[in-house]
Amino acid sequence: MALIERVELLMVDLKPKVKRVDAIQSFVSQETPIVRIYDADGTVGTGYSYTIGTGGHAVMSLLERTLAPALIGREAYDVEKIWRDLLFLTHATSVGAITSIALAAIDTALWDLKARKLGLPLHKLAGGAQDAIPLYTTEGGWLHLELEALVEDAVTAKARGFSGCKLKIGRPLHEDVARISAVRDAVGPGFEIFTDANQAFTVDEAIRRARAYEVLDIGWLEEPLPADDIAGHTRLVGHTSIPVAIGESIYSHLHFREYLERHACSIVQVDVGRIGGITPWLKVAHLAECFNVTVAPHFLMELHVSLCAAVPNARWVEYIPQLDSITSQGMTIHDGKAVPSDAPGLGIAWDFDAIEGLTVDGSRSSVS
């Protein structure tokens, strides 16, 4: 047992390696808050979260002014208690994206610290349910790409042993159908094709499009509607045989409960960086298991590989390289599957020299 003595904060801004465009936005910047928590024994836990280009400085201010000071003198092993105390401390701004992103950076650091002190990898500490998770790729399916590029990327992914790919949708319906059809013709029936609308449709439009997509045997229809339209999702699920995936834009575990209770989704895509950390991520995953629903988390593959391996109902890891420029070793892939690290902690090999060089001016602070 050792008390928390110091918290270091900084933020790096990572530029995507490829152009990323979906039905509602372009992803041009990844602000990445990083938290390092030091305990009295000298153990250090490192955590992080992310934005897609806005709000990072607000997250850092909340961390520096409110959350990090509340950690000093706390027992680092009390991860659940700390998470709940910090959630209550910020109740006036919860549920909200800025608060959840800030909480995620702290909570992941606490889990990393605990795992390092115990000498355990995260996937064992959090459950130890699976050894490897199938991968699907998103990086070659962006909406701005021409049809030939979509086909080439899907064929390459299949050759690498991946089990599926994701295509962004939101072009005119006949174009979406043509793009999905071309990929299906190229990869054959044994390769999953997922689609992602990024909340672009109305309910009626989603129902119409789902009818057209059904004959193409797609694996799921992701974020077809705004994330707060649970009734709309319930209506859509009742009108299509396509699994409906939700979760990347949900910031509270309680909202997942509402989706599951109302049978408004078929796939849960809980994102550890947006839900508030590992602590609530595990709650959502186990809740989904109780409803016999699969988990296929959004983004953050370097962290989600360990969390997916921790629970029995995780089916997919989304392949989008995110941390290559600030890590010394990437995620292990074997036969098209993501394999969690057996190193103590989160399993992320941080390159702190690289992080130092990419730290955003004015974002560094220390609380003790």
MARPA-561398 format. One record per atom (N, C-alpha, C): x, y negated, z. Coordinates in steps of 0.1 Angstrom, whole numbers, padded with zeros to 4 digits, always signed. Each point is the difference from the previous one (the first is absolute). Example, Ala and Ser with C-alpha at 12.3 -4.5 7.8 and 13.67 -1.06 7.14 Angstrom:
BEGIN
+0132+0057+0078;-0009-0012+0000;+0009-0012+0000;-0004-0011-0007;+0009-0011+0000;-0008-0011+0008;
This chain:
BEGIN
+0008+0012+0000;-0008-0012+0000;+0009-0012+0000;-0004-0010-0009;+0008-0012+0000;-0009-0012-0005;+0002-0011+0006;-0009-0012-0004;+0006-0007-0012;-0009-0006-0007;+0003-0008-0012;+0007-0013+0005;+0012-0003-0006;+0007-0012+0004;+0001-0011-0010;-0001+0004-0013;+0002-0010-0011;-0008+0005-0012;-0005-0010-0007;-0006+0002-0013;+0006-0009-0011;+0005+0005-0010;+0005-0008-0011;-0010+0001-0012;-0002-0011-0007;-0009-0002-0010;+0006-0006-0013;-0003+0005-0011;+0004-0006-0013;-0009+0004-0011;+0001-0006-0011;-0008+0004-0012;+0008-0001-0012;-0001+0011-0009;+0006+0000-0013;-0011-0001-0010;+0004-0005-0012;-0010-0002-0011;+0005+0009-0011;-0007+0011-0003;+0005+0010-0010;-0008-0002-0013;+0007-0001-0011;-0007-0002-0013;-0002+0014-0006;-0012+0003-0004;-0003+0013-0007;+0009+0002-0012;+0004+0013-0002;+0009+0003-0011;-0007+0000-0014;-0013+0001+0001;-0008+0000-0013;-0012-0010+0002;-0005-0005-0011;-0011-0009+0001;-0013+0008+0004;-0007-0006+0010;-0012+0007+0006;-0012-0009-0002;-0009+0005-0008;-0013-0008-0003;-0011+0010+0002;-0011-0004+0007;-0012+0008+0001;-0012-0009-0004;-0012+0004+0003;-0011-0006-0005;-0003-0014+0007;+0007-0003+0011;-0003-0013+0007;+0012-0008+0003;+0012+0005-0002;+0012-0007+0004;+0013+0006-0006;+0011-0008+0002;+0013+0004-0004;+0008+0001+0013;+0008+0010+0001;+0008+0003+0012;+0014-0004-0003;+0004-0012+0005;+0013-0006-0004;+0010-0001+0011;-0004+0002+0012;+0009-0001+0012;-0005+0008+0011;+0009+0006+0007;-0003+0008+0012;+0007-0005+0012;-0007-0009+0007;+0006-0005+0013;+0000+0012+0010;+0011+0002+0006;+0001+0012+0009;+0006-0004+0013;-0009-0002+0010;+0004-0003+0014;+0007+0012+0006;+0011-0002+0006;+0007+0011+0007;+0002-0003+0015;-0003+0009+0008;+0001-0002+0015;+0009+0011+0005;+0010-0005+0009;+0009+0009+0007;-0002-0001+0015;-0003+0010+0006;-0003+0000+0015;+0011+0007+0007;+0006-0006+0010;+0012+0005+0008;-0005+0003+0014;+0003+0012+0005;-0003+0003+0014;+0012-0001+0008;-0001+0002+0013;+0010-0002+0010;+0011+0011-0002;-0003+0011-0006;+0010+0011-0002;+0009-0003-0013;-0004-0010-0007;+0007-0003-0013;-0006+0006-0012;-0011+0007+0001;-0007+0006-0011;-0007-0011-0008;+0000+0001-0013;-0006-0010-0009;-0010+0007-0009;-0012-0005+0000;-0010+0004-0009;-0003-0010-0011;-0001+0004-0012;-0002-0009-0011;-0013+0003-0007;-0008-0011-0002;-0013+0002-0006;-0002-0011-0011;-0010+0001-0008;-0003-0009-0010;-0014+0000-0005;-0004-0009-0008;-0013+0000-0007;+0002-0008-0012;-0011-0005-0006;+0002-0007-0013;-0012-0009-0004;+0003-0010-0009;-0011-0006-0007;+0003+0001-0015;-0010-0004-0008;+0003+0000-0014;+0003-0014-0006;+0006-0009+0009;+0004-0013-0005;-0004-0012+0008;-0011+0002+0008;-0004-0012+0008;-0003+0005+0014;+0002-0009+0010;-0003+0002+0014;+0011+0005+0008;+0012+0002-0006;+0011+0006+0007;+0005-0009+0012;+0000-0013-0003;+0005-0010+0010;-0010-0001+0012;-0013+0002-0003;-0010+0000+0010;+0002+0012+0009;+0003+0012-0006;+0003+0012+0007;+0012-0002+0010;+0010-0006-0006;+0012-0002+0008;-0002-0010+0012;-0009-0010-0002;-0003-0009+0011;-0008+0007+0011;-0009+0008-0004;-0008+0008+0010;+0009+0009+0008;+0010+0007-0007;+0009+0008+0007;+0009-0007+0010;+0005-0011-0005;+0010-0008+0008;-0007-0007+0012;-0012-0006-0002;-0006-0008+0010;-0009+0008+0010;-0005+0011-0005;-0011+0007+0008;+0004+0014+0004;+0003+0008-0011;+0001+0015+0003;+0013+0004+0005;+0011-0005-0005;+0014+0004+0005;+0002-0003+0014;-0004-0013+0005;+0002-0003+0014;-0008+0010+0009;-0011+0005-0005;-0008+0009+0009;+0006+0014+0001;+0011+0002-0007;+0006+0013+0001;+0011+0001+0010;+0006-0012+0004;+0011+0000+0009;-0004+0005+0014;+0008+0010+0004;-0002+0006+0013;-0010+0012+0000;-0006+0003-0012;-0009+0011-0001;+0008+0013-0001;-0007+0011+0004;+0006+0013-0002;-0002+0004-0015;+0010+0003-0007;+0000+0002-0014;-0008+0013-0004;+0000+0010+0010;-0007+0012-0003;-0015-0002+0000;-0005-0011+0006;-0015-0002+0001;-0005-0005-0013;+0001+0007-0011;-0003-0005-0013;-0015-0003-0002;-0008+0010+0005;-0015-0002-0001;-0004-0012+0008;+0005-0001+0012;-0004-0011+0009;+0004-0013-0005;+0012-0001-0005;+0005-0013-0006;-0009-0004-0012;-0003+0010-0009;-0008-0003-0012;-0013-0006+0005;-0007+0006+0009;-0013-0005+0005;+0001-0013+0007;+0011-0002+0008;+0001-0013+0006;+0003-0011-0010;+0008+0003-0010;+0002-0011-0010;-0012-0002-0009;-0008+0010-0002;-0012-0002-0008;-0010-0009+0008;+0000+0002+0014;-0009-0009+0008;+0006-0014+0001;+0013-0001+0001;+0006-0013+0000;-0003-0008-0012;-0002+0006-0011;-0003-0007-0012;-0015+0001-0004;-0009+0003+0009;-0013+0003-0003;-0007-0011-0008;+0004-0013+0002;-0006-0011-0007;+0003+0000-0015;+0010+0008-0004;+0004+0001-0014;-0001+0014-0005;-0007+0008+0007;-0002+0014-0004;-0015+0002-0003;-0004+0008-0010;+0009+0007-0009;+0004-0010-0011;+0013+0000-0004;+0004-0009-0011;+0014+0005-0005;+0002-0003-0013;+0012+0005-0006;+0013-0005+0006;+0001-0013+0004;+0012-0005+0006;+0003+0008+0013;-0010+0001+0008;+0002+0007+0013;+0004+0014-0002;-0007+0007-0009;+0003+0014-0002;+0014+0003-0006;+0004-0009-0009;+0013+0002-0006;+0011-0003+0011;-0002-0009+0009;+0009-0003+0011;+0001+0012+0009;-0012+0005+0004;+0000+0011+0009;+0006+0012-0006;-0001+0002-0013;+0006+0012-0006;+0015-0001+0001;+0006-0012-0002;+0015-0001+0001;+0005+0004+0014;-0008-0004+0010;+0004+0003+0014;-0002+0015+0003;-0012+0005-0004;-0003+0014+0004;+0009+0010-0007;+0004-0003-0013;+0009+0009-0007;+0014+0000+0007;+0004-0012+0005;+0012-0001+0007;+0000+0008+0013;-0011+0000+0007;-0001+0007+0013;+0000+0015-0003;-0007+0005-0010;+0001+0014-0003;+0014+0004-0004;+0007-0008-0008;+0013+0003-0004;+0009+0001+0013;-0001-0010+0009;+0008+0000+0012;-0003+0013+0008;-0013+0003+0002;-0003+0012+0008;+0005+0013-0007;-0001+0001-0013;+0005+0012-0007;+0015+0001+0001;+0007-0011-0001;+0015+0000+0002;+0004+0004+0014;-0007-0005+0010;+0003+0004+0014;-0002+0015+0002;-0010+0005-0006;-0003+0014+0001;+0007+0010-0009;+0007-0007-0010;+0008+0008-0010;-0009+0008-0009;-0012-0006-0003;-0009+0007-0009;-0003-0009-0013;-0002+0007-0011;-0005-0007-0012;-0015-0004+0002;-0005-0010-0006;-0013-0005+0002;-0010+0011-0004;+0002+0007-0010;-0010+0010-0005;-0002+0011+0010;+0010+0003+0008;-0001+0010+0011;-0006-0006+0012;+0004-0012+0004;-0005-0006+0012;-0015-0003-0001;-0005-0003-0012;-0014-0004-0002;-0009+0011-0004;+0006+0013-0002;-0009+0011-0002;+0006+0012-0006;+0009-0002-0010;+0007+0011-0006;-0009+0010-0008;-0009-0005-0008;-0010+0009-0007;+0004+0005-0013;+0009-0007-0007;+0004+0004-0014;+0015-0002-0002;+0005+0007-0010;+0014-0001-0003;+0003-0009-0012;-0010-0002-0009;+0002-0008-0012;-0014-0004-0006;-0001-0011-0007;-0012-0005-0004;+0001-0003-0015;-0010+0004-0009;+0000-0003-0014;+0001-0015-0003;+0006-0004-0010;+0002-0014-0005;-0009-0002-0012;-0005-0013+0000;-0006-0005-0013;+0007-0014-0002;+0001-0004-0012;+0007-0013-0003;-0010-0011-0004;+0003-0012+0004;-0008-0011-0003;+0008-0010-0009;+0013+0001+0001;+0008-0011-0007;-0001-0001-0015;-0005+0011-0007;-0002-0001-0014;-0014-0002-0005;-0009-0004+0010;-0014+0000-0004;-0006-0014+0001;+0008-0011+0001;-0005-0013+0002;-0009-0005-0012;-0009-0009+0003;-0010-0004-0010;+0005-0007-0012;+0011-0007+0001;+0005-0007-0012;+0008+0009-0010;+0003+0012+0004;+0008+0009-0008;-0008+0005-0012;+0006+0001-0011;-0006+0006-0012;-0002+0015+0001;-0009+0005-0008;-0004+0014+0001;+0012+0009-0001;+0009-0003-0009;+0011+0009-0003;+0009+0001+0013;+0001-0011+0007;+0009+0000+0012;-0007+0008+0011;-0013+0000+0001;-0007+0008+0010;+0002+0015-0002;-0001+0003-0013;+0002+0014-0004;+0014+0005+0003;+0009-0008-0004;+0014+0004+0002;+0003+0002+0015;-0004-0009+0009;+0002+0001+0014;-0006+0012+0006;-0013+0003-0004;-0007+0012+0005;+0007+0013-0004;+0005+0000-0012;+0007+0012-0005;+0013+0002+0007;+0007-0011+0003;+0013+0000+0007;-0003+0005+0015;-0010-0005+0006;-0003+0004+0014;-0003+0015+0000;-0008+0004-0009;-0003+0015+0000;+0013+0008-0002;+0009-0004-0008;+0012+0007-0003;+0009+0000+0013;-0001-0010+0008;+0007-0001+0013;-0006+0009+0011;-0011+0005-0003;-0007+0009+0010;-0011-0007+0008;-0002-0013-0003;-0011-0007+0007;-0013+0007-0004;-0010-0002+0009;-0013+0007-0002;-0010-0009-0006;+0003-0013-0001;-0010-0009-0005;+0005-0014-0002;-0008-0009-0006;+0003-0014-0002;-0012-0008+0002;+0002-0013+0002;-0011-0010+0002;+0000-0010-0011;-0012-0003-0005;-0002-0010-0011;-0009-0011+0006;+0005-0012-0002;-0009-0011+0004;-0011-0002-0010;-0012-0003+0004;-0011-0002-0009;-0006-0014+0003;-0008-0005-0010;-0006-0013+0001;+0001-0008-0013;+0005+0007-0010;-0002-0005-0014;-0014+0002-0004;-0004-0005-0012;-0013+0004-0005;-0002+0015+0000;-0012+0005+0003;-0002+0014+0003;+0005+0009-0011;-0002-0003-0013;+0005+0008-0011;+0015+0001+0000;+0007-0010+0005;+0015+0000+0000;+0004+0009+0012;-0006-0001+0011;+0003+0009+0011;-0002+0014-0003;-0011+0004-0007;-0002+0013-0004;+0010+0005-0010;+0004-0008-0009;+0010+0003-0010;+0014+0003+0006;+0003-0008+0010;+0013+0001+0007;+0000+0013+0008;-0010+0002+0008;-0001+0013+0008;+0000+0012-0009;-0007-0001-0011;-0001+0012-0009;+0013+0003-0006;+0008-0010-0004;+0013+0002-0006;+0009+0007+0010;+0000-0005+0012;+0009+0007+0010;-0005+0014+0003;-0013+0002+0001;-0005+0014+0002;+0004+0009-0012;-0001-0005-0012;+0004+0009-0011;+0015+0003+0000;+0008-0009+0005;+0015+0002+0001;+0004+0009+0011;-0007+0000+0011;+0005+0008+0012;-0008+0012+0002;-0011+0002-0007;-0008+0012+0002;-0008+0000+0012;-0008+0011+0002;-0010+0001+0011;+0006+0002+0014;+0012+0005+0001;+0006+0003+0014;+0007-0011+0007;-0001-0012-0005;+0007-0012+0006;-0011-0010+0004;+0001-0005+0012;-0010-0009+0005;+0002-0014-0005;-0011-0006-0004;+0000-0014-0004;-0009-0008+0009;+0005-0009+0008;-0007-0008+0009;-0002-0014-0006;-0011-0007+0004;-0003-0013-0005;-0002-0010+0011;+0004-0012-0002;+0000-0010+0011;-0006-0014-0006;-0011-0004+0005;-0006-0012-0005;+0003-0013+0009;+0007+0002+0011;+0004-0011+0009;-0011-0009+0003;-0012+0006+0003;-0012-0008+0005;-0006-0009-0010;+0001+0003-0013;-0003-0009-0011;-0015+0001-0004;-0008+0010+0004;-0013+0002-0006;-0011-0003+0010;-0012-0003-0006;-0012+0000+0007;-0005+0015+0002;-0010+0002+0008;-0005+0013+0002;-0006+0006-0013;-0008-0008-0008;-0006+0005-0012;+0011+0003-0010;+0010-0008-0001;+0011+0002-0010;+0008+0012+0004;+0002+0002+0013;+0008+0012+0004;-0008+0013-0003;-0013+0000+0002;-0008+0012-0003;+0000+0002-0015;-0001-0010-0008;+0001+0002-0015;+0013+0005-0004;+0011-0006+0005;+0013+0005-0004;+0003+0014+0005;-0004+0003+0012;+0002+0014+0005;-0006+0010-0009;-0012-0003-0005;-0007+0009-0009;+0009+0003-0013;+0006-0011-0005;+0009+0002-0011;+0013+0007+0003;+0005-0002+0012;+0013+0007+0004;-0002+0014+0004;-0012+0005+0003;-0002+0013+0005;+0005+0011-0009;-0003-0002-0013;+0004+0010-0010;+0015+0001-0002;+0007-0009+0005;+0015+0000-0001;+0007+0007+0011;-0008+0005+0010;+0005+0008+0011;+0011-0007+0008;-0003-0012+0004;+0009-0008+0008;-0001+0005+0015;+0012-0002+0007;+0001+0005+0014;-0008-0008+0010;+0000-0014-0002;-0007-0008+0008;-0002-0014-0006;-0010-0008+0005;-0002-0013-0003;+0003-0009+0012;+0011-0007-0001;+0005-0007+0012;-0004-0015+0000;-0004-0004+0012;-0004-0014+0002;-0009-0005-0011;-0011+0006-0003;-0009-0005-0010;-0007-0013+0003;-0002-0002+0013;-0008-0012+0005;+0008-0007+0011;-0004-0012+0003;+0006-0007+0012;+0000+0009+0012;+0010-0001+0008;+0002+0010+0011;-0010-0002+0011;-0007-0012+0001;-0010-0002+0010;-0014+0004-0004;-0001+0005-0012;-0013+0004-0005;-0002+0015+0002;-0003+0004+0013;-0002+0014+0003;-0013+0005-0006;-0010-0008+0000;-0013+0005-0006;+0002+0002-0015;+0007-0008-0006;+0003+0002-0015;+0007+0013-0002;+0010+0003+0008;+0007+0012-0002;-0009+0012+0003;-0008-0001+0010;-0010+0011+0002;-0009+0003-0012;-0004-0011-0006;-0009+0001-0012;+0008+0006-0011;+0012-0004-0002;+0009+0006-0011;+0002+0015+0002;+0004+0003+0012;+0003+0015+0003;-0012+0008-0004;-0012-0005+0002;-0012+0007-0003;-0003+0001-0015;+0007-0007-0008;-0002+0000-0014;+0011+0006-0009;+0010+0005+0007;+0011+0006-0008;+0006+0012+0006;+0006+0009-0008;+0007+0011+0005;+0014-0002+0002;+0005-0012-0004;+0014-0004+0001;+0003-0004+0015;+0010+0006+0006;+0004-0004+0014;+0003-0015+0000;-0005-0007+0010;+0002-0014+0002;+0010-0002+0011;+0011-0008-0003;+0011-0002+0009;+0000-0014+0005;+0002-0002+0013;+0000-0013+0006;+0011-0001+0011;+0004-0012+0004;+0008-0001+0012;+0011-0010+0000;+0006-0003-0012;+0012-0009+0001;-0003-0014+0004;-0013-0004-0001;-0004-0014+0004;-0008+0000+0013;+0001+0011+0008;-0007+0001+0013;+0010-0002+0011;-0003-0009+0010;+0010-0004+0010;-0004+0005+0014;-0010+0009+0001;-0004+0005+0013;-0004+0014-0001;+0004+0008+0010;-0004+0015+0000;-0015+0001+0002;-0006-0010+0006;-0014+0001+0002;-0008-0001-0013;+0005-0007-0009;-0006-0002-0013;+0000+0014-0008;+0011+0007+0002;+0000+0013-0007;-0011+0009+0006;-0002-0001+0013;-0011+0008+0007;-0013-0003-0007;-0003-0013-0003;-0012-0003-0007;-0001+0006-0014;+0010-0001-0007;+0000+0007-0013;-0003+0015+0000;+0007+0006+0010;-0002+0015+0001;-0013+0003+0005;-0005-0007+0010;-0014+0003+0005;-0011-0002-0011;+0002-0009-0009;-0010-0003-0010;+0003+0007-0013;+0010+0009+0000;+0003+0008-0012;+0003-0009-0012;+0007-0011+0003;+0003-0010-0011;+0013+0002-0007;+0007+0011+0003;+0013+0003-0006;+0003+0014+0000;+0009+0005-0009;+0005+0014-0001;+0014+0001+0003;+0008-0011-0001;+0014+0000+0002;+0003-0012+0009;+0009+0002+0010;+0004-0011+0009;+0014-0004-0003;+0002-0013-0004;+0013-0005-0004;+0006-0009+0011;+0000+0004+0012;+0004-0009+0011;+0015-0003-0002;+0003-0013+0002;+0013-0006-0002;+0006-0004+0013;+0011+0006+0004;+0006-0003+0014;+0003-0014+0001;+0004-0007-0011;+0004-0014+0001;-0012-0010+0001;-0012+0005-0003;-0011-0009+0001;-0010+0004+0011;+0001+0012+0005;-0010+0005+0010;+0005-0004+0014;+0013-0004+0001;+0005-0005+0013;+0010+0010+0006;+0005+0009-0008;+0011+0008+0004;-0003+0015+0000;+0010+0008+0005;-0002+0014+0001;-0010+0005+0009;-0002-0007+0012;-0010+0004+0010;-0014+0000-0006;-0005-0010-0007;-0013+0000-0006;+0000+0009-0012;+0011+0001-0007;+0000+0009-0012;-0003+0014+0003;+0006+0005+0011;-0003+0014+0004;-0014+0001+0005;-0006-0010+0006;-0014+0001+0004;-0009+0002-0012;+0003-0008-0011;-0008+0001-0012;+0002+0014-0007;+0012+0004+0000;+0002+0013-0007;-0007+0012+0007;+0000+0000+0014;-0006+0010+0007;-0015-0001-0001;-0005-0013+0000;-0014-0002-0002;-0005+0006-0013;+0008-0003-0011;-0004+0005-0013;+0000+0015+0000;+0009+0006+0007;+0001+0015+0001;-0013+0005+0006;-0006-0007+0010;-0012+0005+0006;-0012-0001-0010;+0001-0008-0010;-0010-0001-0010;+0004+0008-0013;+0011+0008+0001;+0004+0008-0011;+0004-0009-0012;+0006-0011+0003;+0004-0009-0011;+0015-0001-0001;+0005-0001-0012;+0014+0000-0003;+0006-0014+0002;+0013+0000+0005;+0007-0013+0001;+0011-0001-0011;+0000-0011-0007;+0009-0003-0011;+0004-0014+0001;+0010-0004+0009;+0002-0013+0004;+0005-0009-0012;-0002-0013+0002;+0004-0010-0010;+0014-0005+0003;+0008+0000-0011;+0013-0007+0001;+0009+0006+0011;+0011-0007+0003;+0009+0003+0011;+0005+0015+0000;+0004+0005-0011;+0003+0014-0001;+0011+0004+0009;+0009-0009+0003;+0012+0004+0008;-0004+0003+0015;-0011-0006+0004;-0005+0002+0013;-0012+0011+0000;-0008-0002-0010;-0012+0009-0001;+0004+0015-0002;+0011+0003-0005;+0004+0014-0002;+0001+0007+0013;+0005-0007+0011;+0001+0006+0013;-0014+0001+0006;-0008-0010-0001;-0014+0001+0006;-0008+0010-0007;+0001+0001-0013;-0008+0010-0007;+0004+0014+0004;+0013+0002+0002;+0005+0013+0005;-0005+0003+0014;-0003-0010+0008;-0004+0002+0014;-0014+0005+0001;-0009-0002-0010;-0014+0003+0001;-0004+0011-0010;-0010+0008+0003;-0003+0011-0010;-0008-0004-0012;-0007-0011+0001;-0009-0004-0011;+0005-0010-0010;+0013-0003+0001;+0007-0009-0010;+0002+0008-0013;-0004-0006-0011;+0001+0008-0013;+0010-0006-0009;+0002-0013+0000;+0009-0007-0010;+0009-0011+0007;+0011-0002-0006;+0008-0012+0003;+0001-0007-0013;-0002-0014+0000;+0000-0008-0012;+0015-0005-0003;+0004+0004-0011;+0014-0004-0004;+0001-0014-0005;+0004-0009+0008;+0004-0014-0004;+0012-0003+0008;+0012+0001-0006;+0012-0004+0007;+0000-0014+0006;+0002-0002+0012;-0002-0013+0007;+0013-0005+0007;+0008+0009+0006;+0010-0004+0008;+0014+0003-0005;+0002+0003-0013;+0013+0004-0005;+0011-0010+0002;-0004-0013-0001;+0011-0010+0002;+0004-0003+0014;-0007+0006+0010;+0004-0002+0014;+0002+0013+0008;+0001+0011-0008;+0003+0013+0006;+0012+0006-0006;+0007+0008+0007;+0012+0007-0005;-0003+0014-0006;-0012+0004+0002;-0004+0014-0005;-0015-0001-0002;-0005+0005-0012;-0014+0000-0003;-0007+0012+0005;-0013+0000-0002;-0009+0011+0004;+0004+0013-0007;+0000+0011+0007;+0004+0013-0007;-0012+0005-0008;+0003+0004-0012;-0010+0006-0009;+0005+0014-0004;-0008+0010+0001;+0003+0014-0004;-0011+0006-0007;+0002+0004-0012;-0011+0006-0008;-0013-0008-0001;+0002-0013-0001;-0011-0009-0002;-0007-0003+0013;+0006+0004+0012;-0007-0003+0013;+0009-0009+0008;-0006-0008+0009;+0007-0008+0009;+0003+0008+0013;+0013-0001+0004;+0005+0008+0011;+0004-0009+0012;-0006+0001+0011;+0003-0009+0011;+0014+0002+0005;+0007-0011+0005;+0013+0001+0006;+0000+0007+0013;+0010+0008+0003;+0001+0006+0014;+0009-0008+0009;+0004-0012-0004;+0008-0009+0008;-0009-0006+0011;+0004-0002+0012;-0008-0006+0011;-0005-0014-0004;-0013-0003+0003;-0005-0013-0004;-0010+0001-0012;-0002-0011-0006;-0009-0001-0011;+0004+0008-0012;+0013+0002-0001;+0006+0007-0012;+0004-0009-0011;+0001-0013+0003;+0004-0010-0009;+0015-0004+0002;+0008+0001-0010;+0015-0003+0002;+0002-0015-0003;-0002-0008+0009;+0001-0015-0002;+0015-0004-0004;+0001-0009-0009;+0013-0006-0003;+0000-0014+0006;+0005-0001+0012;-0001-0013+0006;+0009-0011-0006;+0010+0004-0007;+0008-0010-0007;-0008-0006-0012;-0007+0009-0007;-0009-0005-0011;-0011-0008+0006;-0006+0004+0011;-0011-0008+0006;+0005-0014+0004;+0012+0000+0005;+0006-0013+0004;+0001-0010-0012;+0004+0006-0011;+0001-0008-0012;-0013-0005-0007;-0011+0007+0004;-0013-0003-0006;-0009-0007+0010;+0005-0003+0012;-0009-0006+0010;-0004-0014-0005;-0013-0003+0001;-0006-0013-0003;+0005-0010+0009;+0005-0011-0005;+0005-0012+0008;-0011-0004+0010;+0004-0001+0013;-0009-0005+0010;-0009+0011+0006;+0001+0012-0005;-0009+0011+0006;+0006+0007+0011;+0013-0002+0003;+0006+0008+0011;-0002-0007+0013;-0003+0009+0010;-0002-0005+0014;+0003+0012+0009;+0002-0004+0013;+0003+0011+0010;-0008-0004+0013;-0006+0009+0006;-0008-0002+0012;+0005+0009+0011;+0003-0005+0012;+0005+0008+0011;-0005-0006+0013;
